[in-house]
Amino acid sequence: MEEGTLAEWLVPDGETVAEGQPLYVLESDKSAQEIESPGSGTLKIAAAVGEVYKVGDVLGEIV
């Protein structure tokens, strides 16, 4: 997978999240995957739903 479409944020911007909690849905040509939080903190969203992003692009941060 080289890129994917951000289909949906599962957590609103500014919400407190826990490590392992699903954050967003990323769609590729063959599948849709829920991506989990790598850590705990407050989610700061930086990416828009419906846009295509390359692997490694920053979609948000946990602060």
Secondary structure, 3 states (H helix, E strand, C coil): CCEEEEEEECCCCCCEECCCCEEEEEECCCCEEEEECCCCEEEEECCCCCCEEECCCCCEEEC
